[in-house]
């Protein structure tokens, strides 16, 4: 996530938490170091269903299901080439975008349930938050040491 964009911190933190849980379970079960089980954990995470996109991340990225050693010898697997591959990829991208939009609106509705409107009475003093995009933030050169809020107004 980028600086001054805390909305994405939750998504990233949740991913990190999931990976830590998987690593912890593998290290405890196999009594090994995390470096040895990291490829297995990555494979597991990338091939688990994610509700927000409605498919596994591997399939979303590559447009096909991941072939494991167990599926190498399956019969009837078709090879997709040319314009058919482009059409399938385009359809998958549209599907993922629709599912992401649905997930975003669902998450937005959850956030709005807990949000409380700000109410100010006349004569109350308030502080303004300084961000890199605000006029105060743009005027200051040393942003790291600038105050986070200005005021009271």
Buried (B, 14 or more C-beta within 10 A) or exposed (E): EEEEEEEEEEEEEEEEEBBEEBBEEBBEEEEEEEEEBBEEBEEBBBBEEBEBBBBBBBBBEEBBEBEEEEEEEEEEEEEEEEEEEEEEBEEBEEBBEEBBEBBEEEBEEEEEEEEEEEEEEEEEEEEEEBEEEEEBBEEEEEEEEBEEEBEEE
